[in-house]
Amino acid sequence: MLAGPVEIVGTGLIGTSIALACRRAGLEVLLTDSTPDHVRTATGLGAGRPRAEDDVPQLVVVAVPPDALGGVIARALDAAGPETVVTDVGSVKAGPLAAVGGHPGLSRYVGSHPMAGTEHSGPLSASAELFDGRPWAITPGPDATPAATRVVEALALVCGAVPVHLSPVEHDRAVARTSHVPHLMASLVAGTLAGAAPDHLALSGTGVRDVTRVAGGDPELYSQIISGNASAVATLLTEIRERLDLALEAVAGGDRVGLESLLAYGQAGTRAIPGKHGAAPQPMAAVRVALPDQPGGLARLFADAGDSGVNIEDVRIDHDPGRPVGLVEIDVVADRAEELRSVLESRGWATLS
């Protein structure tokens, strides 16, 4: 279904990662960007070649900042051949579709959104494996043809992702809940750390890093994303404000029952998050291991953990500011935790309860 060439318009993190994944699959990739240095960098990484004027892509993938999506999608539809399909990989879907409404090539446009990324940006952060096993939303509008939708679905599969079909409006409601509002909340929490006393920050551990990690993303980019999904985000923020008022009342008034109820509601939310491969989440336990801050230590730890036959589900690394040692938390299925701990201790590792 997807034979190529595939043109990537915008060679940042996501665009270059898609290009690398397509090249991994043996497809011809054409690169376009308003910043020539990005094209040169992506080309040097093996992501494809600059597009020539006589190239006719089968699929154009628009991977530009949110504020530019509508105009770039329209230009791609204008420039493409009559059979060329156009998709975009922006974080909001209803807005770009509305921006190109009425375009004569609208039947060839299908929005999409790979649910993958990092807090880093630019082609040098790209990876062909970025989308492996990740959801990829396919969001055709009412005018899109089934054939065009199948081409975009084929792109997701080529990139190793799992296609998920949603309407543009439902997509925007979903990402407001699972991405945009969590990012905004992380930024608000991280903002309380700015200007904090050094002796307060010295107590930072994995918890605060987990909660604030995504706040390291580009503020200009995420302000565009959140503004582009303003209605859905505002609805959720209103719900959160109501619960925040309840939390403030419970804390200030010493209402332990009310506070416990709010915390239990949050705990229930964590259990609602799908587990690996979309399956029901399993109870997890963390095996905590002291790791000397020396070259090769982490590789040896992973090798010993691998010999246990226990699958590692997640890993977090923290550093003790007072000692030349780190703390590695290895998440495994709860009923295998003692098995892993026993093997590691037999190999000389110090585990912490």
PyMOL commands that set and color helices and strands:
alter all, ss='L'
color gray80, all
select helices_A, chain A and resi 13-24+36-44+66-79+94-99+106-108+123-125+146-158+168-191+198-201+206-216+219-228+230-252+256-272+276-278+297-307+334-346
alter helices_A, ss='H'
color red, helices_A
select strands_A, chain A and resi 6-9+29-32+49-50+59-62+85-88+110-114+135-140+162-165+284-292+314-319+325-333+351-352
alter strands_A, ss='S'
color yellow, strands_A
deselect
rebuild
show_as cartoon
